[in-house]
Amino acid sequence: MIKCMEETWKKLQSKKLEFTLGLVSIESVMISTINGNLRVLRLLCFKWFFPFLLSFASHTIVSGESIKIINWNVLYGFNHHQSVKEGSDWIITKQPDVVAFQELNGIAEEQLEHYSAAWNHPYAITHKETGFPVGLTSREPIQVIERNQKGGHHGYLHCRTYGIHFFVVHFWPGVFFEIDRVMVKVRKLLAKKKNVVILGDFNGCSRKDTDFLKTNATLRKIDFEFVDRVEAAGLVDLVHKHDPSAKVSCPSPITIPKWTATMQELKMKQYRIDFIFTDSGLAENSISGSICLDKEIDTISDHYPVIVELKR
């Protein structure tokens, strides 16, 4: 614990930050604790000061740096647990700062934390252990705000990391109250000028893809309601902003032959239902947004990962 406090203090010093709490300077508390001079002060620091310091140091946004975010539906826990290593290896190559997942079926939070250590994410959260869990991993500490499991099919996860509120979602087709309850919380955060990201499998399309959908996704039932309700609040689709030609996020050839007969049929089913939306401030300073169609994905999941990079 003492070593952890020393590391936290060094992190604060590296940011050249100086604070006081009441009449006691944080520096004096940390020094006294590290030197072991005052046992009572040490306990006080553990109970009140240390959580404050750790939270602040972890969530302070440093101007000029960037944050790479991946969203990925991983098909029943990385293809029914057959492609965990391949999925992990792919994530490692992308060096993300935050990864959001859908369909972490059969993967407990402790197991996800074990997997995420491979891509240097010591923090991992899931919102439940049964059904179709969603989850988030990060290089920085994650503050869990809500693990919603009630009143909807999959539920959602609301966390904060890198100073940003993340809503990891997996909507059930046509069940629009699932987005409404998320947006109630999002609007309150936007009103307070907080940074917000909504990301996940929407099981719905964007009107920006209408021409593509009419010509290509002829075997799909198209619905725009989920995305409409997000964009009505002013959130921005970063893939469309940076790569408007990207129109396919699923399905991949892994669905042949179980769910799709041929490649020709597959092309008539492909569309974009996986999104990363941000508030307008993050969007304005965003660097990139794309859908990764790497061939190795074809044997890992039926969904292609969405990748964005933000300035922070």
C-alpha positions in Angstrom: 0.0 0.0 0.0 2.8 2.4 0.9 4.5 1.7 -2.4 1.3 2.4 -4.2 1.0 5.7 -2.4 4.6 6.6 -3.3 3.8 5.9 -7.0 0.6 8.0 -6.8 2.6 10.9 -5.3 5.2 10.7 -8.0 2.5 10.8 -10.6 1.1 13.9 -9.0 4.5 15.5 -8.9 5.1 14.6 -12.5 2.0 16.6 -13.4 3.3 19.5 -11.4 0.2 19.7 -9.4 -0.1 21.2 -5.9 -3.1 20.9 -3.6 -4.2 21.4 0.0 -7.1 19.8 1.9 -8.2 22.0 4.8 -5.1 23.2 6.6 -3.0 20.1 5.9 -0.9 20.0 2.7 -1.1 16.8 0.7 2.6 16.7 0.4 3.1 16.7 4.2 0.5 14.0 4.6 2.3 11.8 2.0 5.7 12.4 3.4 4.6 11.7 7.0 2.9 8.5 5.8 5.8 7.3 3.7 8.3 7.9 6.5 6.0 6.1 9.0 6.2 8.9 11.6 2.5 9.1 12.5 0.4 6.0 12.6 -2.9 7.9 13.1 -2.1 10.2 10.2 -1.3 7.1 8.1 -4.7 5.6 8.8 -6.4 8.9 8.1 -4.6 9.1 4.7 -5.7 5.6 3.8 -9.3 6.3 4.6 -9.8 9.8 3.1 -6.7 11.2 1.3 -5.5 8.2 -0.6 -8.7 7.4 -2.5 -9.0 11.1 -3.4 -5.4 11.2 -4.7 -5.7 8.0 -6.7 -8.9 9.1 -8.3 -7.6 12.5 -9.2 -4.2 11.3 -10.5 -5.9 8.6 -12.6 -8.5 10.9 -14.2 -6.6 14.0 -14.8 -6.7 14.8 -18.5 -3.3 15.9 -20.0 -3.5 18.2 -22.9 -1.8 17.1 -26.1 -2.1 13.4 -25.5 -4.6 11.1 -27.2 -6.8 8.2 -26.2 -7.6 5.3 -28.5 -10.9 3.5 -28.0 -12.1 0.2 -29.4 -15.6 -1.2 -29.4 -16.1 -4.8 -30.2 -18.9 -7.4 -30.1 -16.9 -10.6 -29.6 -19.5 -13.3 -30.5 -20.4 -15.3 -27.4 -17.1 -14.6 -25.6 -14.6 -14.6 -28.5 -16.3 -17.2 -30.8 -17.6 -19.4 -27.9 -14.1 -19.2 -26.2 -12.4 -20.8 -29.2 -10.6 -17.6 -30.3 -9.6 -15.8 -27.0 -5.9 -15.8 -27.8 -6.5 -14.6 -31.4 -8.8 -11.8 -30.1 -6.3 -10.8 -27.5 -3.4 -10.9 -30.0 -5.3 -8.6 -32.3 -6.1 -6.1 -29.5 -2.4 -6.0 -28.5 -1.5 -4.9 -32.0 -3.8 -1.9 -31.8 -2.5 -0.7 -28.5 -5.8 0.8 -27.3 -6.3 2.8 -24.1 -9.9 1.7 -23.6 -11.8 -1.3 -25.0 -15.6 -1.9 -24.7 -17.0 -5.3 -25.3 -20.4 -6.9 -26.0 -21.2 -10.6 -25.7 -18.7 -11.5 -23.1 -20.7 -14.7 -22.5 -19.1 -17.0 -20.0 -16.3 -14.5 -19.1 -16.4 -13.4 -15.4 -14.9 -10.0 -14.4 -11.8 -11.6 -12.9 -11.3 -13.6 -16.1 -11.6 -10.5 -18.3 -9.1 -8.8 -16.0 -6.7 -11.7 -16.6 -7.2 -11.4 -20.4 -6.9 -7.6 -20.5 -3.5 -7.8 -18.7 -2.2 -9.1 -22.1 -3.0 -5.7 -23.7 -1.7 -3.8 -20.7 -5.1 -3.0 -19.2 -4.9 -3.7 -15.5 -8.5 -2.6 -15.0 -11.6 -4.5 -16.2 -15.3 -4.4 -15.5 -18.3 -6.4 -16.6 -21.9 -5.5 -15.7 -23.1 -9.1 -15.0 -21.9 -12.7 -15.2 -24.8 -14.4 -17.0 -26.5 -13.9 -20.3 -24.8 -11.4 -22.6 -22.5 -9.2 -20.5 -20.9 -6.0 -21.7 -17.6 -4.9 -20.3 -14.9 -2.3 -20.3 -11.1 -2.5 -19.9 -8.7 0.4 -19.5 -5.1 1.4 -18.8 -6.4 3.8 -16.1 -8.6 3.1 -13.1 -12.3 2.6 -13.8 -15.0 4.1 -11.6 -18.2 2.0 -11.9 -21.3 4.2 -11.8 -24.0 1.8 -12.8 -24.3 -1.9 -13.7 -27.8 -1.9 -15.1 -29.3 -5.4 -15.3 -33.0 -4.7 -14.9 -35.9 -3.8 -17.2 -34.1 -4.6 -20.5 -32.7 -7.6 -22.3 -29.0 -7.1 -22.0 -28.6 -4.0 -19.7 -25.8 -1.5 -19.9 -22.7 -0.4 -18.1 -21.9 3.2 -17.1 -18.3 3.8 -16.0 -15.9 6.6 -15.9 -12.2 6.4 -16.9 -9.8 9.0 -18.4 -12.3 11.6 -17.1 -14.9 10.4 -19.6 -18.3 8.8 -18.9 -18.6 5.6 -20.9 -22.0 4.0 -21.6 -21.4 0.5 -23.0 -24.6 -0.7 -24.6 -26.1 -3.7 -26.4 -29.6 -3.0 -27.5 -32.3 -5.5 -28.3 -33.9 -4.9 -31.7 -37.0 -2.7 -31.5 -36.9 -2.2 -27.7 -36.5 1.5 -27.7 -37.0 2.3 -24.0 -33.5 0.8 -23.6 -32.0 3.8 -25.3 -34.4 6.2 -23.6 -33.2 5.4 -20.1 -29.6 5.8 -21.2 -30.3 9.1 -22.8 -31.9 10.5 -19.6 -28.6 10.0 -17.9 -26.6 11.3 -20.8 -28.6 14.5 -21.1 -28.0 15.3 -17.5 -24.2 14.8 -17.9 -24.2 16.9 -21.1 -26.0 19.7 -19.2 -23.1 19.6 -16.7 -20.6 19.9 -19.6 -19.3 16.4 -18.9 -17.5 14.3 -21.6 -19.7 11.4 -22.7 -19.1 8.3 -25.0 -21.9 5.9 -25.9 -20.6 2.8 -27.7 -21.7 -0.7 -28.5 -23.9 -2.9 -30.6 -27.0 -0.8 -31.4 -28.9 -3.5 -33.4 -30.0 -0.5 -35.5 -28.8 1.6 -38.3 -27.9 5.3 -39.1 -29.8 7.4 -41.6 -26.4 8.4 -42.9 -26.1 4.9 -44.4 -29.5 5.0 -46.2 -28.2 4.9 -49.8 -25.9 2.0 -48.9 -28.6 0.1 -47.1 -31.1 0.4 -50.0 -28.6 -0.9 -52.5 -26.7 -3.5 -50.5 -28.4 -4.7 -47.2 -31.5 -6.0 -49.1 -32.0 -8.9 -46.7 -32.1 -6.8 -43.6 -34.9 -5.1 -41.8 -33.7 -1.5 -41.3 -34.5 0.6 -38.2 -33.1 4.0 -37.4 -34.7 4.7 -34.1 -31.8 3.9 -31.7 -29.4 6.1 -33.6 -31.9 8.9 -34.1 -32.5 9.2 -30.4 -28.8 9.5 -29.7 -28.1 12.0 -32.4 -31.1 14.1 -31.3 -29.1 14.9 -28.1 -26.2 16.2 -30.2 -23.9 13.3 -30.0 -21.6 12.6 -33.0 -21.0 9.4 -34.9 -17.2 9.4 -35.2 -16.9 6.8 -37.9 -19.1 8.8 -40.2 -17.3 12.0 -39.3 -13.9 10.6 -40.2 -14.6 7.7 -42.6 -18.0 8.1 -44.2 -17.4 5.3 -46.7 -17.3 2.8 -43.8 -20.7 1.1 -43.9 -20.1 -2.5 -42.7 -19.6 -3.6 -39.1 -21.2 -7.0 -39.4 -21.6 -9.9 -40.2 -18.3 -11.4 -41.0 -17.7 -14.7 -42.9 -17.6 -16.6 -39.6 -21.4 -16.8 -39.9 -21.1 -19.1 -42.9 -22.6 -21.7 -43.0 -24.5 -21.6 -39.6 -26.3 -18.3 -40.2 -25.5 -17.5 -43.8 -25.4 -19.8 -46.7 -23.0 -18.1 -49.1 -20.7 -15.1 -49.5 -23.3 -13.6 -51.9 -25.9 -13.8 -49.2 -23.5 -12.4 -46.7 -23.0 -9.3 -48.7 -26.8 -8.8 -48.8 -26.8 -8.9 -45.0 -23.9 -6.6 -44.2 -24.5 -3.3 -42.6 -23.3 -1.0 -39.8 -24.9 -1.4 -36.4 -21.8 -0.9 -34.1 -21.1 2.7 -33.2 -19.1 5.0 -31.1 -20.8 8.3 -30.3 -19.2 11.2 -28.4 -20.3 14.6 -27.2 -19.7 17.4 -29.6 -16.6 18.7 -27.7 -14.8 15.3 -27.9 -15.9 15.0 -31.5 -14.5 18.4 -32.5 -11.1 17.4 -31.2 -11.2 13.8 -32.4 -8.4 12.4 -34.6 -9.9 9.4 -36.3 -12.7 6.9 -36.6 -12.9 3.7 -38.6 -14.2 0.1 -38.7 -11.4 -2.4 -38.8 -11.9 -5.1 -41.5 -8.8 -7.1 -40.8 -9.0 -10.6 -42.2 -8.1 -12.2 -38.8 -11.4 -10.8 -37.4 -13.3 -13.2 -39.8 -12.4 -16.1 -37.5 -12.9 -14.4 -34.2 -16.3 -12.7 -34.3 -19.2 -11.9 -36.6 -18.7 -8.1 -35.8 -15.8 -5.9 -36.9 -14.3 -3.6 -34.3 -14.9 0.1 -34.3 -11.8 2.2 -33.5 -11.6 5.9 -32.7 -8.9 8.2 -31.4 -9.5 11.3 -29.4 -7.4 14.2 -28.2 -7.5 14.6 -24.5 
